[in-house]
């Protein structure tokens, strides 16, 4: 045991001496209350320590004891459905033992040490083993089958003993290797260190969210990275909630990093009430929540992102597709800035530390689609919210984030004020995954790529026309240009906007998404053709099918796609009638 003493205190940053022999990022017990800390700088026995709890009242001269191991998470059955803080303390159990506020030095086991889990073995005593190999399974929740894996750091290659089927606690021995290494249903892993895998794979399958503007226009792949930047009140949290509820990931890790307490309270109270549309069970049965609100210790906020990504990698190694919602990385960056200031480091732009890009990269680069050590394919998809002050996308966190993500969902203040949900602006947003997932979309409709580009081009043309309209008015435009304004209004109201309170419109299957967009673009092509024959735009406006197309999103269910075929038939008939009428006039 290595023991030192405190020489200086600067908020959550504590300086100590006498810690010769300690490693960088070793965990230490700081002060008389034994607060959790981590060594973040070493200088000839003088250590700089980041304290993850409130150190009010701590005094110079108090003892610091090294645990001689890095900050690690305990991984095993019981993680799903639990609400943790940034250093994996279960908040519900902390509340029951200490009240509404976290007490300095308060400790609770991250996994229930007394709960027994029914273990189903998949190997026998004497079997050859390897790191990452699945020893057996535990039904963790009704939605998650937890695979008990050989820890990656195990050196033994044979099971010398194995208990087999039975009920065990997470710390109870279920077997040993020929080297005498103990195997349990839990394992520890350093949260700053990425978990190993055998091969990183190309992304080829989208993370289907049910939101049309994302799935069709700006898709995210499984194993991809995305950012949702937007000012206060533009809907970052609500969009992440919708993705968490409806996306086709096997597991959700939601990180509330530095958010307001009342907003996080809404998450903690609403998520357990939500029903998973895939299983009909509680959404919490496939969700892990990490809550580090703005009034909790700032150092724990800094480490919460690494805790979330480590939990995601653990379930990825079981062959699951995991989605992480980080809300928000701006608050995390502000924690970095505060800690950097306490350590008197030279600030970079807007006071953020010079290593901000490196830390962002360390987080986002841990996403990906991989072949895990157990031989199964899994993925971690990262969706990070960014809260730029005043909605300024040129600030450092947003700009550096764009370097490490390939999908950018820019929230628009005007859309949010107009109650257009989701308020993802189609001009500033982009996705670099469209080409890689094209083959997947071709299974539903090979026209997806073509109609997507055509619709986005039409929306960009509409933006330029709107600038002219503001100067001289819409009446000065020819009917062909005014048609673009009409069709883009149909796109906004009938395709891009979704009502999360509407049982039909809240989630849209991929087949319906493409057919809806095709309907609107077919309307544009046919309307343009009859306008070129001399038909006034007013006649096109009066067609009943125009309203049918816009209302289809909330009328035609995901399992009633014949309704869209019927609307397409109405479109053909009504446009054909206009064409016959004005073709005769042209001939005459």
FIKOL-138558 format. One line per 4 residues: number of its first residue (from 1); their letters; for each residue z, y, x of C-alpha. Coordinates in steps of 0.001 Angstrom, whole numbers, always signed. Layout:
N
NUM) a) Z Y X; ...
END
This chain:
588
1) xxxx) +0 +0 +0; -1052 +3395 +1395; +1225 +6290 +440; +787 +10016 +974
5) xxxx) +2124 +13262 -451; +703 +16250 -2277; +105 +19360 -147; -1768 +21602 -2572
9) xxxx) -2627 +21724 -6292; -5581 +23595 -7823; -5781 +22571 -11481; -7310 +19083 -11708
13) xxxx) -8010 +19098 -7951; -5098 +17908 -5804; -4945 +17813 -1991; -2858 +15178 -213
17) xxxx) -2156 +13983 +3318; -1140 +10624 +4759; -3931 +8649 +3064; -5537 +7355 +6257
21) xxxx) -7392 +4118 +5577; -8304 +4971 +1982; -11958 +4794 +967; -14053 +7382 -798
25) xxxx) -13704 +7048 -4613; -10556 +4924 -4327; -8194 +5216 -7291; -4739 +6699 -6626
29) xxxx) -1547 +7189 -8648; -763 +10896 -8337; +2742 +12391 -8590; +5930 +11128 -10188
33) xxxx) +4149 +10486 -13512; +1553 +8289 -11764; -1477 +10123 -13112; -4854 +8464 -12564
37) xxxx) -6857 +10143 -9791; -9847 +9431 -7581; -10444 +10398 -3969; -13626 +12480 -3856
41) xxxx) -13367 +13794 -272; -11753 +12511 +2939; -10995 +14490 +6094; -8896 +12707 +8767
45) xxxx) -6212 +11548 +6358; -6364 +14672 +4211; -7770 +13662 +853; -9171 +15692 -2040
49) xxxx) -8277 +14027 -5318; -9755 +14508 -8769; -7014 +13960 -11382; -8175 +12608 -14742
53) xxxx) -5056 +13618 -16698; -3154 +16832 -17396; -1162 +17601 -14218; +838 +20545 -15581
57) xxxx) +4259 +20687 -13904; +3238 +18677 -10852; +4778 +19888 -7600; +3814 +19902 -3942
61) xxxx) +5499 +17050 -2068; +5239 +14459 -4841; +4039 +11000 -3840; +437 +9733 -3967
65) xxxx) -139 +5966 -3876; -3564 +4398 -3292; -4638 +1368 -5336; -7206 +592 -2615
69) xxxx) -10005 -34 -5108; -12658 +2173 -6752; -12373 +3504 -10301; -13498 +568 -12416
73) xxxx) -13950 -454 -16054; -12575 -3642 -17534; -15465 -5456 -19208; -15083 -8268 -21712
77) xxxx) -14765 -9125 -25425; -13162 -6344 -27478; -15190 -3396 -26213; -17400 -3101 -29298
81) xxxx) -15885 -1091 -32122; -13326 +564 -29816; -12916 +4305 -29211; -12177 +5163 -25560
85) xxxx) -11618 +8321 -23572; -13537 +8954 -20337; -11396 +6600 -18227; -11367 +3739 -20743
89) xxxx) -8062 +4354 -22456; -8294 +3182 -26100; -7502 +6280 -28143; -6369 +4493 -31295
93) xxxx) -3743 +2525 -29372; -2770 +5643 -27413; -2185 +7484 -30687; -33 +4676 -32067
97) xxxx) +2150 +4638 -28941; +2276 +8332 -28045; +1190 +10485 -30971; -1706 +12869 -31533
101) xxxx) -1897 +14202 -27957; -2461 +12251 -24747; +719 +12116 -22671; +460 +12420 -18864
105) xxxx) +841 +9000 -17282; +487 +7175 -20620; -1043 +3732 -20172; -2595 +1244 -22591
109) xxxx) -4692 -1799 -21747; -8433 -1202 -22364; -8775 -4702 -23834; -6128 -6289 -26025
113) xxxx) -4317 -8676 -23620; -2821 -10766 -26437; -5827 -11315 -28709; -7365 -14771 -28422
117) xxxx) -11111 -15248 -28615; -12909 -18448 -29634; -14918 -19469 -26581; -17994 -21720 -26880
121) xxxx) -18977 -23133 -23435; -22592 -23515 -22330; -21871 -25287 -18999; -19651 -28151 -17847
125) xxxx) -17194 -28672 -15019; -18972 -29274 -11720; -22054 -27291 -12751; -23856 -25074 -10271
129) xxxx) -23314 -21381 -10993; -24753 -18077 -9792; -23860 -14410 -10301; -24735 -13300 -13819
133) xxxx) -25014 -16843 -15177; -23794 -17285 -18770; -20752 -19610 -18955; -20337 -19432 -22724
137) xxxx) -20261 -17144 -25750; -17730 -15346 -27929; -18479 -13900 -31371; -17192 -10399 -30598
141) xxxx) -18122 -8887 -33977; -20251 -9974 -36897; -23197 -8233 -35230; -22611 -8936 -31510
145) xxxx) -22546 -12300 -29722; -20776 -11634 -26431; -21928 -13681 -23442; -19285 -14518 -20846
149) xxxx) -21041 -14137 -17501; -20179 -15013 -13919; -19257 -11695 -12220; -21955 -10422 -9812
153) xxxx) -19515 -10416 -6868; -18486 -14114 -7148; -19311 -16019 -3946; -18657 -19567 -5145
157) xxxx) -21650 -21627 -6293; -19980 -24490 -8173; -17440 -24823 -10985; -14523 -26723 -9486
161) xxxx) -12670 -26624 -12820; -13558 -25512 -16340; -11452 -25589 -19484; -14305 -25742 -21993
165) xxxx) -14084 -24831 -25685; -10918 -23165 -26958; -9183 -19894 -27747; -8308 -17733 -24766
169) xxxx) -7204 -14183 -24008; -9434 -11967 -21844; -7136 -12475 -18831; -6602 -16218 -19223
173) xxxx) -8234 -18476 -16664; -11168 -20501 -18036; -12319 -21914 -14708; -12389 -21686 -10916
177) xxxx) -15056 -21953 -8236; -14958 -24305 -5264; -13704 -21343 -3223; -10691 -20974 -5514
181) xxxx) -11988 -17842 -7251; -10542 -17373 -10724; -12909 -16959 -13690; -11778 -15246 -16881
185) xxxx) -13537 -13779 -19908; -13180 -10281 -18401; -14317 -8647 -15186; -13977 -5270 -13460
189) xxxx) -16887 -3136 -12292; -16912 +215 -10377; -18296 +2716 -12853; -20202 +4802 -10279
193) xxxx) -22094 +1753 -8999; -25165 +479 -10929; -24931 -3162 -11976; -27467 -5433 -10235
197) xxxx) -30509 -7063 -11826; -33366 -9239 -10580; -36393 -7120 -11502; -37190 -3767 -13090
201) xxxx) -39961 -4051 -15661; -42526 -1626 -17000; -41736 -99 -20369; -44048 -1349 -23103
205) xxxx) -42147 -1334 -26389; -40945 +1738 -28308; -37405 +2321 -29462; -38182 +2565 -33175
209) xxxx) -35999 +5274 -34711; -37490 +5604 -38192; -38023 +9340 -37570; -41759 +10040 -37892
213) xxxx) -41874 +13022 -35538; -40338 +10859 -32793; -41986 +7477 -33366; -45518 +8822 -33885
217) xxxx) -45716 +12114 -31998; -43090 +11872 -29228; -42120 +8181 -28859; -39340 +6872 -26636
221) xxxx) -39653 +3434 -25098; -36908 +845 -24779; -35558 +1498 -21313; -36774 +5097 -21397
225) xxxx) -35062 +8462 -21009; -35131 +11417 -23397; -33486 +14805 -23722; -32731 +16804 -26887
229) xxxx) -32264 +20443 -25874; -31359 +23054 -28430; -29068 +25964 -29114; -25924 +25834 -31236
233) xxxx) -26587 +24599 -34778; -30117 +23273 -34227; -29197 +19656 -34991; -28729 +17829 -31670
237) xxxx) -25726 +15836 -32861; -27221 +15070 -36283; -30442 +13812 -34702; -28486 +11549 -32362
241) xxxx) -26438 +10265 -35308; -29626 +9390 -37203; -31081 +7601 -34167; -27813 +5705 -33643
245) xxxx) -27853 +4542 -37255; -31505 +3604 -37645; -32899 +2677 -34199; -33656 -953 -33419
249) xxxx) -31273 -1170 -30440; -28826 -4093 -30398; -25910 -1886 -29302; -25094 +1829 -29386
253) xxxx) -22909 +3632 -26839; -22043 +7131 -28099; -20503 +9521 -25552; -18908 +12675 -26981
257) xxxx) -18705 +14608 -23719; -16966 +17976 -23989; -17834 +18494 -27642; -15641 +20390 -30089
261) xxxx) -12738 +18417 -31476; -13738 +18841 -35129; -17275 +17643 -34388; -15993 +14560 -32616
265) xxxx) -13578 +13951 -35487; -16560 +13795 -37833; -18099 +11115 -35604; -14872 +9092 -35463
269) xxxx) -14384 +9231 -39233; -18033 +8860 -40324; -19258 +6086 -37999; -16863 +3409 -39320
273) xxxx) -18060 +4198 -42867; -21757 +3881 -42040; -23520 +660 -42925; -25877 -867 -40382
277) xxxx) -29206 -1123 -42285; -30229 -4150 -40207; -27184 -6318 -40924; -25512 -4712 -43938
281) xxxx) -22259 -4621 -41959; -20299 -1674 -40536; -22190 +264 -37864; -19039 +148 -35689
285) xxxx) -19652 -3587 -35230; -22408 -2662 -32754; -21074 +666 -31477; -18798 +1780 -28635
289) xxxx) -17490 +5348 -28796; -16324 +7419 -25818; -14569 +10610 -26888; -13813 +13337 -24359
293) xxxx) -13451 +16538 -26333; -13452 +20039 -24861; -9636 +20282 -24904; -9127 +17025 -22964
297) xxxx) -8830 +16951 -19139; -12049 +18279 -17623; -12180 +15715 -14806; -12286 +12805 -17271
301) xxxx) -15239 +14528 -18944; -17098 +14385 -15647; -16615 +10634 -15345; -17273 +9784 -19020
305) xxxx) -21064 +9575 -18571; -20677 +6967 -15836; -18269 +5009 -18034; -20811 +4969 -20862
309) xxxx) -23737 +3890 -18697; -21640 +1110 -17116; -20728 -283 -20541; -24411 -146 -21496
313) xxxx) -25467 -2003 -18344; -22892 -4715 -19023; -24404 -5497 -22420; -27909 -5079 -21015
317) xxxx) -27082 -7909 -18606; -26513 -10147 -21656; -30133 -9574 -22716; -29464 -6776 -25217
321) xxxx) -31353 -3554 -25839; -28781 -749 -25605; -29164 +2931 -26564; -26875 +5620 -25128
325) xxxx) -26270 +8927 -26888; -24789 +11468 -24441; -23603 +14568 -26306; -23811 +16700 -24329
329) xxxx) -24844 +16670 -20685; -24435 +20467 -20568; -20683 +20128 -21169; -20632 +17451 -18460
333) xxxx) -22413 +19847 -16079; -19875 +22550 -16942; -17120 +20137 -15886; -18937 +19647 -12571
337) xxxx) -19121 +23415 -12174; -15404 +23881 -12815; -14392 +21119 -10404; -16806 +22420 -7769
341) xxxx) -15264 +25879 -8094; -11763 +24441 -7679; -12907 +22800 -4437; -14312 +26146 -3248
345) xxxx) -17816 +24772 -2749; -20788 +27091 -2341; -22310 +27587 -5830; -26025 +27311 -6584
349) xxxx) -27884 +28817 -9556; -25657 +30034 -12409; -22588 +28745 -10554; -23515 +25062 -10842
353) xxxx) -22986 +22965 -7699; -25964 +22297 -5444; -25660 +18561 -6178; -26203 +18955 -9950
357) xxxx) -29755 +17476 -9781; -28448 +14511 -7788; -25739 +13757 -10338; -28222 +14029 -13217
361) xxxx) -30552 +11647 -11403; -27721 +9156 -10801; -27146 +9070 -14550; -30704 +8961 -15920
365) xxxx) -32068 +6603 -13252; -29712 +3877 -14461; -31826 +3570 -17592; -34618 +1011 -17628
369) xxxx) -35951 -2322 -18853; -34981 -5186 -16552; -34738 -8906 -16069; -30992 -9450 -15741
373) xxxx) -29224 -11869 -13401; -28884 -14355 -16269; -32681 -14444 -16639; -32953 -12496 -19885
377) xxxx) -34702 -9213 -20595; -32558 -6235 -21519; -32840 -2479 -21526; -30817 +733 -21477
381) xxxx) -32356 +3753 -23217; -30696 +7114 -22533; -30853 +10044 -24970; -29055 +13077 -23579
385) xxxx) -28374 +16218 -25594; -28591 +19512 -23699; -26915 +22684 -24981; -28561 +25606 -23150
389) xxxx) -26689 +28885 -23724; -28612 +30964 -26242; -31277 +28249 -26534; -32728 +29255 -23151
393) xxxx) -34673 +26241 -21838; -35108 +27884 -18426; -31430 +27432 -17518; -30593 +24941 -14716
397) xxxx) -29335 +21921 -16704; -32421 +21804 -18942; -34835 +22385 -16063; -33256 +19759 -13796
401) xxxx) -33019 +17285 -16682; -36783 +17588 -17246; -37291 +16252 -13713; -35660 +12924 -14553
405) xxxx) -36692 +12266 -18169; -40074 +11437 -19635; -39459 +12369 -23247; -38532 +15913 -24296
409) xxxx) -37555 +16670 -27909; -37215 +20464 -27980; -35268 +21686 -31011; -36635 +24836 -32613
413) xxxx) -34289 +27533 -33949; -36775 +28706 -36615; -37203 +25170 -37956; -33435 +24672 -38035
417) xxxx) -32917 +27946 -39911; -35593 +26873 -42399; -33633 +23625 -43004; -36478 +21600 -41528
421) xxxx) -34928 +18337 -40316; -35313 +17059 -37679; -35970 +20453 -36090; -38032 +18998 -33220
425) xxxx) -40708 +21537 -32323; -44158 +20026 -31831; -45345 +22725 -29400; -42716 +22437 -26637
429) xxxx) -41938 +18717 -27052; -43746 +15956 -25203; -43609 +12237 -24418; -45080 +10437 -21423
433) xxxx) -44610 +6997 -22973; -47512 +7171 -25459; -50039 +5356 -23254; -47562 +2641 -22238
437) xxxx) -46622 +1713 -25814; -50144 +2029 -27258; -50661 -1753 -27201; -47520 -2216 -29324
441) xxxx) -48734 +314 -31902; -52210 -1250 -31963; -50651 -4293 -33657; -49841 -2116 -36678
445) xxxx) -52903 +111 -36660; -55373 +641 -33771; -56020 +4165 -35094; -52484 +5322 -34127
449) xxxx) -53432 +6886 -30783; -56497 +8682 -32164; -54868 +10104 -35292; -51765 +11153 -33294
453) xxxx) -53818 +13237 -30852; -55895 +14686 -33670; -52807 +15768 -35656; -51111 +17318 -32617
457) xxxx) -54298 +19222 -31807; -54438 +20526 -35378; -50833 +21747 -35152; -51610 +23602 -31912
461) xxxx) -54641 +25233 -33531; -52429 +26260 -36442; -50041 +28034 -34056; -52890 +30143 -32679
465) xxxx) -54117 +30935 -36202; -50626 +32012 -37238; -50738 +34689 -34537; -53935 +36062 -36093
469) xxxx) -52441 +35869 -39590; -49505 +38020 -38493; -51937 +40698 -37332; -54616 +40796 -40054
473) xxxx) -53416 +38447 -42818; -54614 +35013 -43987; -57289 +36419 -46322; -59342 +37571 -43338
477) xxxx) -59785 +33962 -42115; -62698 +31771 -43196; -61896 +28882 -45539; -62273 +26320 -42721
481) xxxx) -59460 +28016 -40776; -57309 +28527 -43865; -57722 +24803 -44524; -56027 +24162 -41163
485) xxxx) -53058 +26237 -42322; -52924 +24247 -45582; -53136 +20839 -43920; -50531 +21752 -41292
489) xxxx) -48199 +22798 -44113; -48768 +19321 -45580; -47995 +17808 -42173; -44750 +19754 -41902
493) xxxx) -43514 +19081 -45438; -44963 +15619 -46011; -44699 +14021 -42571; -42614 +15857 -39977
497) xxxx) -39717 +16730 -42272; -37376 +13922 -43351; -34430 +13896 -45746; -31527 +11851 -44405
501) xxxx) -29886 +11979 -47832; -32911 +10359 -49488; -32635 +6568 -49536; -36417 +6191 -49314
505) xxxx) -37181 +8926 -46791; -34201 +8482 -44438; -35964 +5673 -42554; -39711 +5104 -42272
509) xxxx) -41217 +1843 -40970; -44036 +2101 -38399; -46733 +878 -40820; -45852 +3590 -43333
513) xxxx) -45707 +6250 -40623; -49290 +5634 -39529; -50637 +5328 -43073; -48981 +8607 -44117
517) xxxx) -50496 +10453 -41164; -53920 +8883 -41808; -53762 +10048 -45430; -53146 +13667 -44400
521) xxxx) -55841 +13657 -41717; -58336 +12000 -44098; -57554 +14777 -46567; -58419 +17298 -43857
525) xxxx) -61723 +15607 -42920; -62917 +15290 -46515; -61746 +18774 -47481; -63559 +20273 -44487
529) xxxx) -66735 +18433 -45504; -66715 +19814 -49075; -65836 +23333 -47837; -68913 +23229 -45606
533) xxxx) -70911 +22413 -48750; -69684 +25679 -50268; -66576 +24548 -52154; -63897 +27281 -52142
537) xxxx) -60505 +26400 -50665; -58870 +27183 -54012; -60570 +24133 -55558; -59174 +21920 -52785
541) xxxx) -55724 +23410 -53351; -55885 +22466 -57027; -56520 +18751 -56380; -53564 +16679 -57732
545) xxxx) -53812 +14300 -54771; -52619 +17044 -52390; -49179 +17019 -54034; -49216 +13196 -54183
549) xxxx) -49713 +12990 -50418; -46821 +15360 -49668; -44458 +13589 -52079; -45382 +10094 -50871
553) xxxx) -42647 +10133 -48215; -39903 +9975 -50852; -41803 +8078 -53558; -43424 +5158 -51727
557) xxxx) -40815 +2749 -50347; -41087 +966 -47003; -41844 -2284 -48846; -44275 -668 -51326
561) xxxx) -47121 +390 -49067; -49644 -421 -51780; -48586 +2924 -53221; -50209 +4659 -50235
565) xxxx) -53373 +2644 -50813; -53400 +3945 -54377; -53045 +7541 -53185; -55894 +6969 -50706
569) xxxx) -58040 +5776 -53613; -57191 +8925 -55590; -58162 +11001 -52537; -61553 +9275 -52319
573) xxxx) -62269 +9769 -56051; -61224 +13424 -56264; -63000 +14455 -53059; -66127 +12524 -54110
577) xxxx) -66147 +14439 -57408; -65989 +17789 -55563; -68711 +16657 -53165; -71019 +15647 -56041
581) xxxx) -70428 +18970 -57783; -71223 +21160 -54776; -73960 +18954 -53365; -75834 +19504 -56650
585) xxxx) -75330 +23248 -56317; -76637 +23116 -52745; -79756 +21157 -53779; -80370 +23476 -56739
END
